Amino acid sequence: MAVVAFDGVQLLDVTGPAEVFTTANGHGGRYDVRIVSVTGRDVRTSGGIRLGVDGSLGGLPGRLGTLLVPGRRDWQRAVDDDALTSGVRDLAGRSRRVASVCAGAFVLAEAGLLNGRRAATHWRLAGELATAYPAVTVESDPLFVRDGHVITSAGITAGMDLALALVEEDHGAGPARDTARELVVFMARPGGQSQFSARLRPREAEHPAVRAAMDAVSADPGGAHTPATLARLGKVSVRHLSRLFRGETGLSPAQYIESVRLEAAQALLTSGTGPIEAVADEAGFGSAETMRRAFQQTLGLSPTHYRARFRTTTTTTTTTTTTTTADAFELDDEGRTDHLG
């Protein structure tokens, strides 16, 4: 597994996934993680910390299991480095899978590896990626996106979510869960999970009609909201509200309603034990089937599997109630045996 480092790289983009993979080696993993740079010289990260490397790109084996490309905040400097982009392109051709963290997606795009593919990056950079590389279908919300053998993740800590997902893919749910517990991190957020809360988006709205509509949905996800009711609330036409919504949020009013309801349902599923039908009704979906379709489309999980994966395990004694973070997120133990890395 090769992690490509370069000057200005964000430290956690490199060390977060590397720590996941090396920790997984204590739980059945078989990862040979090598941090490399174009020249083989150490690099200086964005925070000014010197990062040692294991060698140059040219010193890697002929075949790689995984190529991981991190990012730097000023991504233009990275994509202007011809030696870096050409080196990544060459390594990608020798790798069974290719991944990026945060702005590392720009390097993959510059190398032509994302043409015709779906991709994710940090939500602040999604617009820039879409503008700079129109052949890439950019998804601004998910934590990570997989398109074939190429996986791109959102910003910073999302690289650890991606790494845990790859550990699960390689060695099964058990080793991935044990790795997450040892690192005391969440296990393991689905790639389709949003990078940020839908209910925080009203703070970003400028037009009063959009803000009023978003506030109403956020305050009562289970309410009888429709584009028409929201348009009346904002004293605009449905068509005008839709244009305003898309201009300010990139979503239609209906998409925003569903995103808030999905978030509400996630909270209800993880914090309670009520039946799926009751959760669907309280969150505003109307039926369990409608909620199931929304979960599958956005998160790739059914509500039942989401609850099983993210339920909180609480240990109660006579004096205290303790929720153990490392045990708070459970997976079933069905794993695969495709060992990459």
C-alpha positions as CSV (number, residue, x, y, z in Angstrom):
1,M,0.0,0.0,0.0
2,A,1.6,3.2,-1.2
3,V,0.7,6.6,0.3
4,V,2.0,9.5,-1.8
5,A,3.3,12.4,0.3
6,F,4.4,15.8,-1.0
7,D,5.2,19.3,0.3
8,G,2.2,21.0,1.7
9,V,0.2,17.8,2.2
10,Q,-2.2,17.8,5.1
11,L,-0.7,15.6,7.8
12,L,-3.9,13.8,8.9
13,D,-4.7,12.9,5.2
14,V,-1.5,10.8,5.4
15,T,-1.3,9.6,8.9
16,G,-5.0,8.9,9.6
17,P,-5.5,6.2,6.9
18,A,-1.9,4.9,7.6
19,E,-2.7,4.5,11.3
20,V,-5.9,2.6,10.4
21,F,-4.1,0.1,8.1
22,T,-1.2,-0.5,10.4
23,T,-3.5,-0.9,13.4
24,A,-5.5,-3.4,11.4
25,N,-2.3,-5.5,11.1
26,G,-2.8,-6.4,14.8
27,H,-6.3,-7.7,14.0
28,G,-5.6,-10.0,11.0
29,G,-4.6,-7.4,8.4
30,R,-1.7,-7.9,6.0
31,Y,-0.8,-4.3,5.0
32,D,2.7,-3.2,4.0
33,V,2.2,0.6,4.2
34,R,4.9,2.7,2.5
35,I,4.9,6.5,2.6
36,V,6.7,7.7,-0.5
37,S,7.5,11.0,-2.3
38,V,8.4,11.8,-5.8
39,T,12.1,12.3,-5.0
40,G,12.4,10.0,-2.0
41,R,13.1,13.0,0.2
42,D,11.1,13.9,3.4
43,V,8.3,16.4,3.0
44,R,7.0,19.4,5.0
45,T,3.3,19.2,5.8
46,S,0.8,22.1,5.7
47,G,1.3,22.5,9.4
48,G,5.0,22.8,9.1
49,I,5.7,19.3,10.5
50,R,8.4,17.3,8.7
51,L,7.2,13.9,7.6
52,G,9.7,11.1,6.9
53,V,9.2,8.9,3.9
54,D,10.2,5.3,3.0
55,G,11.6,6.1,-0.4
56,S,10.6,7.4,-3.9
57,L,7.8,6.4,-6.2
58,G,10.4,4.6,-8.4
59,G,11.4,2.4,-5.5
60,L,8.0,0.7,-5.1
61,P,7.2,-2.8,-6.3
62,G,5.9,-3.4,-9.8
63,R,2.4,-4.2,-8.5
64,L,0.5,-2.4,-5.7
65,G,-2.6,-3.3,-3.8
66,T,-3.7,0.2,-3.0
67,L,-2.5,3.6,-4.0
68,L,-3.6,6.4,-1.7
69,V,-3.3,10.1,-2.7
70,P,-3.8,12.7,0.1
71,G,-4.3,16.4,-0.5
72,R,-3.2,19.9,0.2
73,R,-5.3,23.0,0.8
74,D,-3.9,24.9,-2.1
75,W,-4.6,22.1,-4.6
76,Q,-3.4,24.1,-7.5
77,R,0.2,23.7,-6.3
78,A,-0.2,20.0,-6.3
79,V,-1.7,19.6,-9.8
80,D,0.9,21.9,-11.2
81,D,3.6,19.4,-10.2
82,D,4.0,17.4,-13.4
83,A,6.3,14.9,-11.7
84,L,3.6,14.2,-9.0
85,T,0.7,13.8,-11.4
86,S,2.6,11.7,-13.9
87,G,3.9,9.6,-11.0
88,V,0.4,9.0,-9.7
89,R,-0.8,8.2,-13.1
90,D,1.9,5.5,-13.5
91,L,1.3,4.0,-10.1
92,A,-2.5,3.9,-10.6
93,G,-1.9,1.7,-13.7
94,R,0.0,-0.7,-11.5
95,S,-2.6,-0.7,-8.6
96,R,-5.6,-2.9,-7.9
97,R,-7.4,0.1,-6.4
98,V,-6.8,3.8,-6.1
99,A,-8.0,6.1,-3.4
100,S,-7.8,9.8,-2.5
101,V,-8.4,11.9,0.7
102,C,-9.8,15.4,0.5
103,A,-8.1,17.5,-2.1
104,G,-6.2,14.4,-3.3
105,A,-9.1,14.1,-5.7
106,F,-7.7,17.0,-7.7
107,V,-4.4,15.1,-8.3
108,L,-6.4,12.1,-9.5
109,A,-8.5,14.3,-11.7
110,E,-5.4,16.0,-13.2
111,A,-3.9,12.6,-13.9
112,G,-7.1,11.7,-15.8
113,L,-8.1,9.0,-13.4
114,L,-11.6,10.5,-12.6
115,N,-12.8,11.2,-16.1
116,G,-16.3,9.9,-16.4
117,R,-16.4,8.9,-12.8
118,R,-18.2,10.0,-9.7
119,A,-16.0,11.5,-7.0
120,A,-16.1,13.2,-3.6
121,T,-13.9,15.8,-1.9
122,H,-14.1,18.2,0.9
123,W,-17.5,20.0,0.6
124,R,-15.8,23.4,0.4
125,L,-13.8,22.2,-2.6
126,A,-16.6,20.4,-4.5
127,G,-17.5,23.4,-6.6
128,E,-13.9,24.0,-7.6
129,L,-13.4,20.3,-8.5
130,A,-16.5,20.4,-10.7
131,T,-15.4,23.6,-12.4
132,A,-11.8,22.6,-12.9
133,Y,-12.6,19.1,-14.2
134,P,-16.0,19.0,-15.9
135,A,-15.5,15.4,-17.0
136,V,-15.8,14.4,-13.3
137,T,-19.3,14.0,-11.7
138,V,-18.7,15.6,-8.3
139,E,-20.8,14.6,-5.3
140,S,-20.5,17.3,-2.6
141,D,-22.2,15.6,0.3
142,P,-21.0,12.0,0.8
143,L,-18.1,11.0,3.1
144,F,-16.7,8.9,0.3
145,V,-17.7,7.6,-3.2
146,R,-16.6,4.4,-4.9
147,D,-16.7,4.2,-8.7
148,G,-15.2,1.0,-9.9
149,H,-11.7,0.6,-8.4
150,V,-11.4,4.3,-7.6
151,I,-12.5,5.6,-4.2
152,T,-12.5,9.3,-3.3
153,S,-13.2,10.7,0.2
154,A,-14.2,13.9,1.8
155,G,-12.0,16.1,4.0
156,I,-9.5,15.1,6.6
157,T,-11.0,12.5,9.0
158,A,-13.2,11.1,6.3
159,G,-10.0,9.4,5.1
160,M,-10.2,7.2,8.2
161,D,-13.8,6.3,7.4
162,L,-12.6,5.3,3.9
163,A,-9.7,3.3,5.4
164,L,-12.0,1.4,7.8
165,A,-14.3,0.6,4.9
166,L,-11.4,-0.8,2.9
167,V,-10.2,-2.9,5.9
168,E,-13.8,-4.3,6.1
169,E,-13.7,-5.1,2.4
170,D,-10.4,-6.8,2.7
171,H,-10.6,-8.7,5.9
172,G,-14.3,-8.6,7.1
173,A,-16.3,-6.7,9.6
174,G,-14.7,-8.3,12.7
175,P,-11.1,-7.0,12.1
176,A,-12.5,-3.6,10.9
177,R,-14.6,-3.3,14.1
178,D,-11.6,-4.3,16.3
179,T,-9.5,-1.7,14.5
180,A,-12.1,1.0,15.1
181,R,-12.3,0.1,18.8
182,E,-8.6,0.2,19.3
183,L,-8.5,3.7,17.6
184,V,-11.6,4.8,19.5
185,V,-13.3,6.0,16.4
186,F,-16.8,5.5,14.9
187,M,-17.3,2.3,13.2
188,A,-17.9,2.8,10.3
189,R,-19.8,5.6,8.8
190,P,-21.4,4.7,5.5
191,G,-19.9,6.4,2.5
192,G,-23.2,8.0,1.6
193,Q,-23.5,9.7,5.0
194,S,-23.5,13.5,4.8
195,Q,-20.4,15.5,5.5
196,F,-22.4,17.9,7.6
197,S,-25.8,18.3,9.2
198,A,-28.7,19.2,7.0
199,R,-30.2,21.2,9.9
200,L,-27.2,23.6,9.9
201,R,-27.8,24.6,6.3
202,P,-30.4,27.3,7.1
203,R,-27.5,29.4,8.5
204,E,-26.1,29.5,5.0
205,A,-29.3,30.7,3.3
206,E,-29.5,34.3,2.4
207,H,-32.9,34.7,0.8
208,P,-35.7,35.1,3.4
209,A,-38.0,32.7,1.6
210,V,-35.3,30.0,1.5
211,R,-34.4,30.6,5.1
212,A,-38.0,30.5,6.2
213,A,-38.6,27.2,4.4
214,M,-35.5,25.6,5.8
215,D,-36.2,26.7,9.3
216,A,-39.7,25.2,9.1
217,V,-38.5,21.8,7.9
218,S,-35.6,21.7,10.4
219,A,-37.9,22.6,13.3
220,D,-40.4,19.9,12.4
221,P,-39.1,17.2,10.1
222,G,-42.3,15.1,10.5
223,G,-44.6,18.0,9.4
224,A,-46.7,17.9,6.3
225,H,-44.1,19.8,4.2
226,T,-44.2,20.0,0.5
227,P,-42.6,22.4,-2.0
228,A,-46.1,24.0,-2.3
229,T,-46.5,24.6,1.5
230,L,-42.9,25.9,1.7
231,A,-43.5,28.3,-1.2
232,R,-46.6,29.7,0.5
233,L,-44.6,30.1,3.7
234,G,-42.1,32.2,1.8
235,K,-44.7,34.0,-0.2
236,V,-43.2,33.0,-3.5
237,S,-44.2,30.6,-6.3
238,V,-43.1,27.0,-6.2
239,R,-41.0,27.5,-9.3
240,H,-39.3,30.6,-7.9
241,L,-38.6,28.8,-4.6
242,S,-37.1,25.9,-6.5
243,R,-34.8,28.3,-8.4
244,L,-33.8,30.0,-5.1
245,F,-33.2,26.7,-3.4
246,R,-31.0,25.3,-6.1
247,G,-29.1,28.6,-6.3
248,E,-28.3,28.7,-2.6
249,T,-28.1,25.0,-1.6
250,G,-27.7,23.0,-4.8
251,L,-30.9,21.1,-3.7
252,S,-34.5,21.2,-4.7
253,P,-37.0,21.9,-1.8
254,A,-38.1,18.2,-2.0
255,Q,-34.5,17.1,-1.7
256,Y,-33.9,19.3,1.3
257,I,-37.1,17.9,3.0
258,E,-35.9,14.4,2.4
259,S,-32.4,15.1,3.7
260,V,-33.7,16.6,7.0
261,R,-36.1,13.7,7.4
262,L,-33.3,11.2,6.7
263,E,-31.2,12.8,9.4
264,A,-34.1,12.8,11.9
265,A,-34.7,9.1,11.2
266,Q,-31.0,8.3,11.7
267,A,-31.2,10.0,15.1
268,L,-34.4,8.1,16.0
269,L,-33.0,4.8,14.9
270,T,-29.8,5.1,16.9
271,S,-31.3,6.6,20.1
272,G,-34.4,4.5,20.5
273,T,-35.9,1.1,20.0
274,G,-39.2,2.0,18.4
275,P,-40.4,0.0,15.5
276,I,-39.3,1.0,12.0
277,E,-42.9,2.0,11.1
278,A,-43.0,4.4,14.0
279,V,-39.7,5.9,13.1
280,A,-40.8,6.5,9.5
281,D,-44.0,8.2,10.7
282,E,-42.3,10.4,13.3
283,A,-39.6,11.4,10.8
284,G,-42.2,12.4,8.2
285,F,-41.6,9.6,5.6
286,G,-45.2,8.4,5.9
287,S,-44.3,4.7,5.4
288,A,-41.5,2.3,6.2
289,E,-41.1,1.5,2.5
290,T,-40.6,5.2,1.6
291,M,-38.0,5.5,4.3
292,R,-36.3,2.3,3.3
293,R,-35.9,3.6,-0.3
294,A,-34.4,6.9,1.0
295,F,-31.9,5.0,3.2
296,Q,-30.9,2.6,0.4
297,Q,-30.4,5.4,-2.1
298,T,-28.4,7.7,0.1
299,L,-26.6,5.4,2.5
300,G,-26.6,2.1,0.8
301,L,-28.2,0.5,4.0
302,S,-31.7,-0.4,5.0
303,P,-33.0,1.3,8.2
304,T,-32.8,-2.0,10.0
305,H,-29.1,-2.5,9.1
306,Y,-28.4,1.2,9.9
307,R,-29.8,0.7,13.4
308,A,-27.8,-2.5,13.8
309,R,-24.6,-0.8,12.7
310,F,-25.0,2.4,14.7
311,R,-27.0,1.5,17.8
312,T,-25.6,2.8,21.1
313,T,-24.6,0.1,23.6
314,T,-25.2,1.3,27.1
315,T,-23.9,-0.4,30.3
316,T,-25.8,0.4,33.4
317,T,-24.7,-0.1,37.0
318,T,-26.3,0.9,40.2
319,T,-24.5,4.3,40.2
320,T,-23.6,5.3,36.7
321,T,-24.6,4.8,33.1
322,T,-21.7,4.7,30.7
323,T,-21.8,4.7,26.9
324,T,-18.5,3.3,25.5
325,T,-17.6,5.2,22.4
326,A,-15.5,2.5,20.9
327,D,-18.4,0.0,21.3
328,A,-21.1,2.4,20.2
329,F,-21.1,1.4,16.6
330,E,-21.7,-2.3,15.7
331,L,-21.6,-4.3,12.5
332,D,-22.7,-7.7,11.6
333,D,-19.9,-10.2,11.2
334,E,-20.4,-11.0,7.6
335,G,-17.0,-10.3,6.0
336,R,-15.3,-10.8,2.7
337,T,-12.0,-12.5,2.1
338,D,-10.7,-10.5,-0.8
339,H,-7.3,-9.5,0.6
340,L,-5.9,-6.4,-1.0
341,G,-3.4,-3.9,0.4
